[in-house]
Structures are given as C-alpha cells and as structure tokens.
Amino acid sequence: MVIKMSLDKDLKLLLENYSTKQQDITINDSLYYDLGIYGDDIDEFMKEFSAKFHVDISRFNLNEYFPNEQDPFISILLQIFIKKNKKKYKDLTVQHLINAIIMKKLE
C-alpha cells in the first residue's frame, strides 16, 4: 500500500542530518542512491528513525538495501575489478519511510 504524503518536517531534518545531498530532499529520493546514506550511518539513522516515529524495524533487512561501510580504497578496487558482478541494492525511498510512519512498521 502506497500512501502519498508530503515530507514531514521532522523526517526531513533527520534525513538532512545523515544525507550527502545538498539540494532539497523529495519523497522519491532513495536513501542509498540519492542521499548517500549507508554503512554505520544507515544503522544510526534507522535506530533514530524507529525511536522518533515509533516504527518497528525488527523485520527490515538492511543488507538488501544498503552495502556495508568499506575503506574507500577497497571500494575503488572492488568497483574496478568486480564491476560486472556489482550488486544492485533494492531502493528504500523517502516515500517508503513515510508509509512506515503511517503503518508503524518497515519490512
């Protein structure tokens, strides 16, 4: 079920604290691909998101959506040598977070 809703002020501030994006954040932005949130930052973001908005994230599998944090040098080497086998992660968008706030769970 997808519920269209505007970006909540508190959610926007939370995303801005973790995002590398300098422009306005939209509901269609992907946390990993557009906002650059992953690794330790996504772990912290999800804990804060869950607590602030009372969303159950216990059944949400972060590994399907985000890579683990790596040394930048190793990341560059992996991109060069394993480009063909590069894993495509599922998109977790701001809209998904809004839906999770409404449904009180993220799976």
Secondary structure, 3 states (H helix, E strand, C coil): CCCCCCCCHHHHHHHHHHCCCCCCCCCCCECCCCCCCCCHHHHHHHHHHHHHHCCECCCCCHHHCCCCCCCHHHHHHHHHHCHHHCCCCCCCEHHHHHHHHHHCECC
